Amino acid sequence: MSGAGSQLALFLFGCYVVALGVHTEEPRVAQHSEAEHYVAAVYEHQSIFTPSPLALVGRKQALDLMNQNLDIYEQQVMTAAQKGVQIIVFPEDGIHGFNFTRTSVYPFLDFMPSPQLVRWNPCLEPHRFNDTEVVPAFLLRRLKACRDEPSQGPTAKTG
């Protein structure tokens, strides 16, 4: 996994953990046996990509393509959680594809402000910056699913 891909994966996982911690009813401390072991899953599917990564597309078309893959990821996260999975790994380029040029990849990128300059948690303030739709959208949909279907995930506070 490249540096950028592993950073995105860690960022996604970190936001998910922070968001769950903020919205769970009861804090949960890991038992001794839980702290030593995790149930993990690796998932890969035939991702939905732009037909030509060299062609220029608009932000809306790029978001539409990425959201189709994120919808699949969301379903897989819920299925994995029902089976006791605590962490899941997705392909590095599974949301947007690969073989882009510097110009053609631009609509697929989310803006991330420098953490040294700006204090921002995209899980808690998803609409604070423009062009940051992908990561917060996925996390917010997952949190909404947890609230709407408590049996599918952690119980959420309602007020």
C-alpha positions in Angstrom: 0.0 0.0 0.0 1.4 3.4 -0.9 2.0 6.1 1.7 -1.1 8.1 0.5 -3.3 5.0 0.5 -2.2 3.9 3.9 -2.7 7.4 5.3 -6.3 7.4 3.9 -7.0 4.0 5.4 -5.7 5.1 8.8 -7.7 8.4 8.5 -10.9 6.5 7.6 -10.4 4.1 10.5 -9.6 6.9 12.9 -12.7 8.9 12.0 -14.8 5.8 12.3 -13.5 5.0 15.8 -13.8 8.7 16.9 -17.3 8.9 15.6 -18.4 5.7 17.3 -16.9 6.8 20.5 -18.7 10.1 20.4 -22.1 8.5 19.6 -22.1 5.4 21.8 -24.3 5.4 24.9 -21.9 3.6 27.2 -18.1 3.7 27.1 -16.7 0.2 26.7 -13.4 -0.9 28.1 -11.7 -3.8 26.4 -11.3 -6.9 28.5 -7.9 -8.5 28.8 -8.5 -11.1 26.1 -10.1 -8.5 23.7 -7.1 -6.2 24.0 -4.8 -8.9 22.7 -6.8 -10.0 19.7 -8.9 -8.4 17.0 -11.2 -10.0 14.5 -10.2 -8.6 11.1 -11.4 -8.9 7.5 -10.0 -8.0 4.1 -12.5 -7.2 1.4 -12.1 -6.7 -2.3 -14.6 -6.5 -5.1 -14.7 -5.5 -8.8 -14.8 -1.7 -8.1 -16.9 0.7 -10.2 -14.4 3.0 -11.9 -14.4 5.6 -14.6 -14.2 3.9 -18.0 -11.1 6.0 -18.9 -8.9 7.3 -16.1 -7.1 9.6 -18.5 -10.4 11.4 -19.5 -11.4 14.5 -17.6 -14.6 14.2 -15.6 -16.4 16.7 -13.4 -16.5 16.5 -9.6 -20.2 15.4 -9.6 -19.4 12.4 -11.9 -16.4 11.5 -9.8 -18.5 11.7 -6.6 -21.2 9.5 -8.2 -18.6 6.8 -9.1 -17.0 6.9 -5.7 -20.3 6.8 -3.9 -21.3 3.7 -5.7 -18.2 2.0 -4.3 -18.8 3.5 -0.8 -22.3 2.1 -0.8 -20.9 -1.4 -1.4 -18.3 -0.8 1.3 -21.0 0.3 3.7 -22.9 -2.9 3.1 -19.8 -4.9 3.7 -18.9 -3.1 6.9 -22.4 -3.9 8.3 -22.2 -7.5 7.2 -18.7 -7.9 8.7 -19.8 -6.2 12.0 -22.7 -8.7 12.3 -20.0 -11.4 12.1 -17.9 -9.9 14.9 -15.3 -8.1 12.7 -13.7 -5.2 14.5 -11.5 -3.9 11.7 -11.8 -4.2 7.9 -9.3 -3.4 5.2 -10.4 -2.3 1.7 -8.2 -2.0 -1.4 -6.0 1.0 -1.7 -7.6 2.4 -4.9 -11.0 0.7 -4.4 -13.0 3.9 -4.2 -11.7 5.8 -7.1 -9.5 3.6 -9.3 -6.0 4.1 -10.6 -3.9 5.0 -13.7 -4.9 8.7 -13.6 -2.8 11.6 -14.7 -2.2 14.5 -12.4 -5.0 16.4 -14.1 -7.6 13.6 -14.4 -7.3 12.5 -10.8 -8.1 16.0 -9.4 -12.0 15.6 -9.4 -11.6 12.4 -7.3 -9.5 14.0 -4.5 -10.8 15.4 -1.3 -9.3 18.6 0.2 -7.7 17.9 3.6 -6.4 21.0 5.4 -3.1 20.7 7.2 -3.6 19.5 10.8 -0.7 21.8 11.8 -2.7 24.8 10.6 -6.4 23.8 11.2 -8.0 21.8 14.0 -10.8 19.9 12.2 -12.5 16.6 12.7 -14.4 15.7 9.5 -16.6 13.3 11.4 -17.9 16.1 13.7 -17.8 19.0 11.2 -18.4 17.4 7.8 -19.5 20.5 5.9 -16.8 22.9 7.2 -14.7 22.8 4.1 -15.6 22.4 0.4 -14.5 19.4 -1.6 -14.4 17.1 1.5 -17.5 15.1 0.6 -16.2 11.5 0.4 -14.8 10.6 3.8 -17.4 12.4 5.9 -20.3 11.1 3.7 -19.3 7.5 4.3 -18.8 8.0 8.0 -22.1 9.9 8.5 -24.1 7.3 6.5 -22.6 4.6 8.8 -23.4 6.5 11.9 -27.0 7.1 10.7 -27.3 3.4 10.1 -26.2 2.7 13.6 -28.8 5.1 15.0 -31.6 3.8 12.8 -30.9 0.1 13.4 -29.5 -0.3 16.9 -29.3 -4.0 16.5 -26.9 -3.5 13.5 -24.3 -1.5 15.5 -23.7 0.5 18.6 -26.5 2.3 20.3 -26.6 6.0 19.6 -27.6 8.8 21.9 -30.8 10.5 20.8 -30.4 13.9 22.2 
